[in-house]
Amino acid sequence: MSIEIPTNTPGAGAPATTASASVLLAQYLHTQRETMLDGRITVETHDDPDSVPEMVIASRRARSVLSAHRRTVHTEPEVRRLIEELRWFGISVGAAHEMRTQSARLHAAVDVLRPRYVRGPVRDRITEYFGERTRLAWVAARDLLGSPRFPAMIKDLKAEERLLRGGIVAGIDDVDNTVVLSALLDRVRSRMRAVESAREEDARDAAVHALRKAIRRTRYYLESVHDLAPARTAQACEGMTALQDLLGEHQDAVVAKHHLIQITREAENAQESTFTYGLLLQREIDRTTQCSEALPSAYWRSLRDARVMEDVHAKS
């Protein structure tokens, strides 16, 4: 399987080169690897949990596009191992930033409450809860970035790029793009059906999160083959980004609910009023409801654009 990619040579009548799926994937992985390396420099310079989001997203992108090629994952143990390393990296490095983001979310929610609804040392309790957890997560992230495991992962990623450019990774060039995208969209549809059938709160929250991950994998795969049909791919990715943002807000509210339950328990143990935490918890519950109500229309808009890409792939 190959697709025509214009060269960077200016002027009319410039020749075109043929890029295989392997080369496209190698180029995409190269970009993510460079982002992670640049991110480590930023961390070393600023020593701040908020300096890691781009490198975390890069690890997710790399993991998602590798995972999209299911035949390769099934037949290549080194690819499976690399995917697990990227998953571990993203979770470990991003934990402190996510804690800080949640802290800011809950502090902002307290700030919009009328003073009479803020009972007890709510702000101090939230600060204390997230402060130590953020500190410990950041120490672990810095240790990880300074350990041999990070450069080993980067080295493995670079080696995979080299193999892909050589066209010797099984299950990439011998599988049509349409097959890959169709499998990803089938996964999305299956996850959406699970959301629709879920009735209990925790089960629905888990189903929505699973749908979010399927959407993310599909979007990043489309990014990796962007040059197949740039305009249409951009449109499909735009729709999926909007849906991913909606699902991300739902997940942020879900995580906030769990943090608030823990904070409430700590307040109860200290014999403090838990009234305000109840209000904050209801706010997050309402937010998940709002996201769920907006989900069907956002889902169908996103799926429509992605299905157009199926036709484009089929004609390539």
KAZI-V436428 format. One line per field, one symbol per residue. ss: DSSP state (H for helix, E for strand, L for the rest). phi: phi as a letter, one per 40 degrees, with the letter a starting at -180 (. if undefined). burial: I if it has 9 or more other C-alpha atoms within 8 Angstrom, else O. Layout:
ss = ???
phi = ???
burial = ???
//
This chain:
ss = LEEEEELLLLLLLLLEEEEEHHHHHHHHHHHHHHHHHHHHHHHHHHLLHHHLHHHHHHHHHHHHHHHHLHHHHHHLHHHHHHHHHHHHHHHHHHHHHHHHHHHHHHHHHHHLLLHHHLLLLHHHHHHHHHHHHHHHHHHHHHHHHHLHHHHHHHHHHHHHHHHHHLLLLLLLLLLLHHHHHHHHHHHHHHHHHHHHHLLLHHHHHHHHHHHHHHHHHHHHHHHHLHHHLHHHHHHHHHHHHHHHHHHHHHHHHHHHHHHHHHHHHHHHHLLLLLHHHHHHHHHHHHHHHHHHHHHHHHHHHHHHHHHHHHHHHHHL
phi = .abcbcccccgcgccbbcbcdccdcccccccccccccccccccccbfbdccbdcccccccccccccccccccdcbbcccccccccccdccccccccccccccccccccccccccdcccbgccccccccccdcccccccdcccccccccccccccccccccdcccccgbccgbccbcdcccccccccccccccccccccbcdcccdccccccdccccccccccdcbdccadccccccccccccccccccccccccccdcccccccccccccfccbdccccccccccccccccccccdcccccccdcccdcdcccccc
burial = IIIIIOOOOOOOOIOOOOIIIIIIIIIIIIOIIOIIIIIIOIIOOOOOIOIIIIIIIIIIIIIIIIIIIIIIIOOIOOIIOIIOIIIOIIIIIIIIIOIIOIIOOIIOIIOOOOOOOIIOOIOOIIIOIIOOIIIIIIOIIIOIIOOOOIOOIIOIIIOIIIIIIOIOIIIIIOIOIIOIIIOIIOIIOOIIOIIOOIOOOOIIIOIIIIIIOIIIIIIIIIIIIIOIOOOIIIIIIOIIIIIIOIIIIIIIIIOIIOOIIOIIOOIIOOOIIIIIIOOIIOOIIOIIOOIIOOIOOIIOIIIOIIOIIIIIIOOO
//
